[in-house]
Amino acid sequence: MLRNDFVWGVATSSYQIEGKDEKIPQGECVWDTFIKKEGTIFGGHNADVACDELHKYKRDIPMMANLGIKAYRFSLNWARIIPDGTGRINQEGINYYREVLELLNKYNITPYITLFHWEYPQALFDKGGWLNPDCVEWFGEYAKVVAENFSDLCTNFFTINEPQCVINLGHSLGIHAPGVKMPIRETLQMAHNLLKSHGLAVKNLRKYSKKEIKIGYAPTCGVAYPSTDDPKDIEAARKVYFGFENDIDNWGWNVSWFLDPVVLGEYPKEGLEKFKNYLPKISPEQMKKDLELINQPLDFIGQNIYNGYEIKALTNSKNNSYYERVERYPGFPKTSIQWPITPRAFYYGIKFLSEKYKLPLYITENGMACHDSISADGKVHDPNRITFLDSYISAMQQASDDGADVRGYFLWSILDNFEWANGFDERFGIVYVDYRNQKRIIKDSAFWYKNVIESNGKCLSINDKSNEIIVEDVSETNDYMSLSENETIKFNTIYINDNIDCIKEGLTFIVYEGNAILNSSVLYKGAKVSVPKGLTDICLLGECDIKII
Ligand code: FCB
């Protein structure tokens, strides 16, 4: 089971939800400039209104409280607080975020502030942004202002969200703001500056806070997960996950480069070797100082995890590779944004990170984009999202049961919102936003998440032992009956025979209630699937023998 003090939260970022209001003036950030360029955002959308959170927080925070949400991770728009990135402070911006914090505290929702979730002040980008060595001081100054103005109302802070995306999507591929394509040498320099900025921010947050605070950092990366639980596959996956297998052009999608210096105080040797022709020229003495700055003590690390890729160990490969990347089978489950659904990546990502970095871990983002729509009953039913979340959160519990020190989970997102280059095309919320009128409709998944929070995960299918289908080998017994294709039976608990002659790997079953499909899954030996309590119909697509208990 998860810890009793497990932190159940939701996450957002300022640019994706806030919108604009002249009464709360703000400086421009790189996204404001980027979205004005033609062809950058799906449908030419912009975030001038987004979820109108500048005003709707008054309604959304009580709604979150009603949904039982215990913690809220959100980001500050740097240029709303310091319009030019440095210097003059905008009191209206400070007041706005203070009101948000006060309301969260009033409703007993613990705030977790992210300092930087990609809203880089345009004025600073114009001076070179992350490439200008002064960027470290700029971010440090911003962290000081944050500490001085918000630490009385907030105890938990994250410095930077997904530095990998900042570098790759923003400055290498150019598909996110600021939309530039820089050479590897420069992106490596930027990454170093960004890590130093993180370090100075941690120092200044602690130095200028009005009380003792807790600080983490929220990087990301797809997870290499093992094909089977064979130790050889596990070790191969771990090595790939923390290694440097990507092409040099794609160097920035990396876990260790962005976490080792921060947590362990050194750059990984494998990366230093691979990038040696592109590394910034820094003397050993200076590098020592830089690493001291980067390696500030943290209270926890965060990680945004959405999916991963399967790795199989190879012993005698032709090209001397120790692993292969297993191709996804046709029809592999995916979300509306085309990301694969891989709860196993969640389990192994949490485990690998916890084992390597030995700091409390918070899942700072996880969730699913679906094609949600309003049904005839006026509600938004999102069973796919529930299935996704149930499998991922169950995997997280399993990782915790197996020793990972995971302390909290922030579901992305409480609201549908402006999904960057995808505009409003993707819906990640557990609350639907009708952008025509800013109406909120609570999706089924939000009610489901409420139950998860209230029961501290006990209602997850991983814990529901009462009505469980266990795929196991009962071929020794004759105590089973045959079920032909599409035949329906009633059951409470069944065991499915794994005799190779009569059950194919990947058999699909569907659970019905009346005509409605409640659940459908592909079963493998060893798989456990929970079904709703009470008598339910089951239909197997394919022939097999089952044992009814
Ligand atoms: C993450 C971002 C977040 C949101 C989700 C879907 O990469 O941090 O802002 O876009 O993806």
Residues whose N, C-alpha, C, O or C-beta is under 5 A from the ligand:
A	BS01	FCB	S13 E162
